[in-house]
Amino acid sequence: MSDTFEVVAAAGSLRSSDPAATRLPHRWTDGGVTVSTAFTGAHLLHLSVAACVLNDLYREATAAGVELEGVRVTADGGFDADGGASTGIRYAVEVESPADPAAVDRLVARVDEVAEIPRAVRAGAPVHRRSEPPHL
């Protein structure tokens, strides 16, 4: 497979104005987040990374006293020829902030260290099919 599966998660001043973007509430931003993606497993895997990074930017910014006006995280990646293994996930971060650019750089670096989903993907995780569906 040579396709790249790109997703975008954005909040604040960097939210998408595209009416096709999905809008979701977000505990750290009044206007919520926008998500631009197709609905495939590959896209959702990449979205989990983008969403986690976006959330953790807001969480860590609060802890560090860094004001964020907007955040956009774009993630993409592909799969090998069989579709059985990811070729890796890349993400990029855009931040609009009145804070000192060095403080924003430190924030982005901190999030790269602590963001849970990217850390879990980097470490790998077993995935097992359940024999029966959960009771809801």
WOZI-V821491 format. One record per pair of residues at least 6 apart in sequence whose ideal C-beta (glycine too) atoms are under 6 Angstrom apart, sorted by sequence separation. I is the first residue (numbers start at 1). J is the second residue. If there is no record, write none. Layout:
i,j
I,J
I,J
This chain:
i,j
10,16
26,32
37,43
25,32
26,33
61,68
79,86
97,104
24,32
23,32
24,33
77,86
78,87
95,104
37,47
23,34
77,88
77,89
21,34
22,35
57,71
75,89
76,90
11,26
21,36
93,108
75,91
12,29
54,71
11,29
16,34
73,91
74,92
15,34
54,73
16,36
53,73
73,93
11,33
72,94
50,73
9,33
10,34
71,95
50,75
9,35
49,75
70,96
69,96
8,36
69,97
46,75
68,97
7,37
28,58
67,97
46,77
67,98
67,99
66,99
7,43
5,42
66,103
5,43
53,91
7,46
7,47
49,89
5,46
9,50
66,107
9,51
49,91
7,50
46,89
64,107
9,54
61,107
60,107
60,110
60,111
57,111
56,111
13,69
14,70
12,69
13,70
12,70
14,72
53,111
56,115
11,71
10,72
53,115
52,115
9,73
52,116
52,117
8,74
7,75
49,117
48,117
49,118
6,76
4,76
4,78
1,79
1,83
13,96
